[in-house]
Amino acid sequence: MIEFGHLSHAGLRRQRNEDTYYANTELGLWLVADGMGGHDYGEVASAVARETIVREVRAGKTLPDAIRTADEEIITLSRACRQPTPMGTTVASARISGPHFQVAWVGDSRAYLWRAGVLKQLSQDHSMVQNLIDRGTLTPEQARRHPQRNVITQALGITEPHELNIETADGRLEPGDQLLLCSDGLTEELDDAVLAQVLARTELSAQECVDHLVLAALERGGTDNITVIVIRRH
């Protein structure tokens, strides 16, 4: 049995929420998209990503193929709008079929697996600071405070399809396991230790875990839009 909770909040400093998400047990698809762009184009980009990925997965496409199609459609729409700033969005997504799961992502929205009290980040940010961490010139703790920590290197609608790096991670979702999908509005405010602490509260429902995570991020400042999905296997 799959249980899930979900919530999106504009945060305390943004008037508009450019995040969006999708959650559907029947389709076995969950995703978080964090839009960017001038005016309301970030909101448009994340919505196009959501609708395209859902449509393509319903049509039988794999998650990476659906994400690549979303990239193409956002680029086409962005060029038609002829705005000086292109619209774009990150995505972190999950598909579950029986005991098997796959997560796929582009940008710095994240996917985590919580298992037996241990939280593991499945995704790896497509960001400038992550590149510096990979080279050994920056520690993860330094990256959290880096002034350019929000500069991403891949995004749907901005990265050309042939250059798009859609990364995936696959595994089995065992009873008691939890998947966490979130936009960077959550991880900007809360470190992995806090995320793990909340997910360890298995007396809470998945929705209550989501509510606690969003509230904690707001209490820490809520500087960006915050979107969280928790998927739990019983």
KOLKELO-106529 format. One record per residue (C-alpha): x, y, z; residue in one letter. Coordinates in pm, whole numbers, padded with zeros to 5 digits, always signed. Example, Ala and Ser with C-alpha at 12.3 -4.5 7.8 and 13.67 -1.06 7.14 Angstrom:
+01230-00450+00780A/+01367-00106+00714S/
***
This chain:
+00000+00000+00000M/+00122+00349-00090I/+00040+00650+00128E/+00146+01000+00035F/+00121+01360+00150G/+00175+01682-00047H/+00183+02057+00002L/+00304+02366-00183S/+00349+02707-00016H/+00459+03038-00166A/+00687+03102+00131G/+00711+03425+00327L/+00896+03648+00079R/+00744+03562-00260R/+00408+03690-00380Q/+00373+03418-00643R/+00420+03044-00614N/+00606+02924-00924E/+00631+02566-00794D/+00387+02300-00897T/+00349+01929-00829Y/+00158+01615-00921Y/+00068+01311-00712A/-00130+01012-00837N/-00113+00659-00693T/-00315+00510-00980E/-00064+00633-01237L/+00224+00570-00997G/+00365+00917-01067L/+00473+01198-00840W/+00668+01510-00931L/+00779+01851-00809V/+00869+02133-01050A/+01025+02466-00953D/+00972+02730-01223G/+01186+03032-01308M/+01158+03323-01547G/+01040+03682-01570G/+00681+03788-01493H/+00472+03472-01443D/+00670+03257-01686Y/+00820+03040-01413G/+00470+02940-01315E/+00391+02865-01680V/+00706+02656-01727A/+00646+02440-01421S/+00281+02387-01522A/+00380+02287-01878V/+00637+02044-01736A/+00376+01886-01510R/+00109+01851-01779E/+00352+01721-02042T/+00514+01463-01814I/+00175+01336-01695V/+00045+01315-02053R/+00353+01133-02181E/+00364+00886-01893V/-00007+00810-01946R/+00078+00742-02309A/+00333+00482-02203G/+00654+00683-02225K/+00937+00631-01978T/+00998+00899-01718L/+01321+01026-01885P/+01151+01040-02227D/+00856+01230-02077A/+01093+01481-01916I/+01279+01533-02244R/+00951+01602-02424T/+00864+01857-02156A/+01197+02030-02220D/+01118+02051-02591E/+00768+02188-02534E/+00881+02456-02288I/+01157+02568-02526I/+00905+02594-02811T/+00667+02796-02596L/+00944+03019-02462S/+01062+03106-02814R/+00706+03181-02923A/+00668+03427-02634C/+00984+03614-02745R/+01074+03723-02396Q/+01431+03839-02317P/+01447+03590-02029T/+01364+03228-02118P/+01124+03037-01898M/+01251+02727-01726G/+01187+02478-01451T/+01356+02208-01249T/+01189+01873-01190V/+01223+01589-00942A/+00996+01295-01014S/+00923+00939-00909A/+00746+00641-01062R/+00645+00339-00858I/+00539+00006-01006S/+00488-00272-00755G/+00792-00276-00527P/+01011-00096-00781H/+01074+00276-00807F/+01260+00511-01035Q/+01339+00873-00965V/+01447+01117-01237A/+01553+01478-01203W/+01687+01790-01372V/+01809+02092-01176G/+01822+02127-00798D/+01485+01994-00689S/+01566+01680-00494R/+01471+01317-00432A/+01556+01138-00108Y/+01505+00785+00023L/+01440+00733+00394W/+01499+00375+00507R/+01537+00232+00858A/+01622+00567+01009G/+01874+00670+00743V/+01810+00946+00489L/+01992+00917+00155K/+01987+01181-00117Q/+01919+00996-00442L/+01946+01298-00670S/+02251+01512-00729Q/+02197+01883-00788D/+02270+02021-01132H/+02421+02335-00984S/+02736+02539-00981M/+02812+02463-00616V/+02761+02088-00671Q/+03021+02105-00948N/+03259+02269-00699L/+03184+01999-00441I/+03255+01729-00701D/+03592+01892-00775R/+03675+01901-00406G/+03702+02281-00390T/+03392+02326-00174L/+03249+02127+00117T/+02875+02057+00142P/+02858+02285+00445E/+03030+02568+00256Q/+02791+02510-00035A/+02491+02577+00192R/+02622+02932+00253R/+02769+03002-00091H/+02628+03322-00250P/+02575+03140-00583Q/+02418+02826-00435R/+02100+02880-00638N/+02274+02893-00977V/+02170+02579-01166I/+02341+02431-01470T/+02047+02234-01615Q/+01680+02325-01647A/+01385+02227-01864L/+01314+02502-02114G/+01667+02640-02092I/+01892+02342-02167T/+01864+02214-02526E/+01725+01858-02547P/+02048+01708-02684H/+02240+01860-02391E/+01985+01778-02124L/+02125+01556-01849N/+01827+01360-01714I/+01966+01153-01431E/+01786+00857-01276T/+01811+00625-00976A/+01628+00295-00942D/+01556+00061-00654G/+01306-00134-00449R/+01069+00045-00213L/+01045-00181+00091E/+00770-00163+00356P/+00847+00132+00583G/+01052+00315+00318D/+00973+00675+00229Q/+01054+00885-00076L/+01080+01262-00035L/+01052+01493-00337L/+01101+01866-00279C/+01190+02198-00434S/+01495+02384-00308D/+01274+02608-00099G/+01274+02324+00156L/+01643+02233+00144T/+01747+02599+00146E/+01606+02623+00499E/+01645+02270+00640L/+01949+02043+00636D/+01932+01665+00590D/+01942+01601+00966A/+01616+01793+01015V/+01453+01619+00719L/+01549+01279+00861A/+01425+01376+01206Q/+01078+01456+01074V/+01056+01149+00849L/+01157+00930+01145A/+00831+01023+01316R/+00646+00726+01177T/+00360+00783+01422E/+00268+01072+01193L/+00086+01025+00865S/+00269+01110+00543A/+00061+01428+00518Q/+00150+01525+00874E/+00520+01477+00793C/+00480+01707+00492V/+00300+01967+00704D/+00575+01958+00967H/+00849+01997+00704L/+00683+02296+00539V/+00612+02460+00876L/+00974+02410+00983A/+01098+02570+00659A/+00866+02866+00711L/+00988+02905+01070E/+01347+02916+00938R/+01262+03203+00704G/+01061+03064+00411G/+01269+03263+00162T/+01146+03073-00145D/+00848+02872-00265N/+00832+02538-00082I/+00689+02218-00229T/+00709+01879-00060V/+00582+01529-00138I/+00633+01233+00096V/+00555+00884-00038I/+00545+00599+00214R/+00518+00226+00147R/+00332+00013+00402H/
***
